């Protein structure tokens, strides 16, 4: 898991997993900041989340 040093803004895309091979999906991805939700962005080699306003 990657740590983000400051609170990111809506529209940011943050890396979560960087793996040689990604199979499957997560049932739910949550973030703590009020007013934001995480949209998973799956690739062949990992997972990022894009933060969007609720």
N, C-alpha and C positions, 0 to 999 in steps of 0.2 A: 504494500500500500504506500502511496506517495503522500507526503505531508505538504500542505500548502501554507507558506509562511504568513500570508495575509488573507483576509476574507476576499474571495473573488467576486467579481460583478456578474450580473446576468449577461449571458452571451459568451462567457468564458467556457472553454473546453479544457477539462483537466484529465491527465492520464491517471488511471487507477491501477491497471495491471499491464505488465509488459512481459509476455510469455512467448516461447517459441511457437506454440500452437494453442489456439483457443477453440474449445469445443463446448457447446452448450450455452445456456443463457441464465441470467439471474432472475429470480422471481420478482425482486423489488430492489430498488436502489434509492437510498434516502440521503438527504443532506440536512444539516442543522439550521442554516440561516432561514429566518422567517421570510416569506415572500418569494422563495425560490424553490424550484423542483429540479430534480436531476433526470435528464433524458439519456439513457445508455446509448453509447456509440460503439458498436461491436466491429472489430476488424479481425482479420485472420490471425493476428499476433497480439491481441490484447483487448482491453476495454478502457474507454474514456467515458466521461460524463460531460454533457453540455448542460450548463445551468440556464434555466429560463425562468422568467417571472411567472408566478402562479396566476 
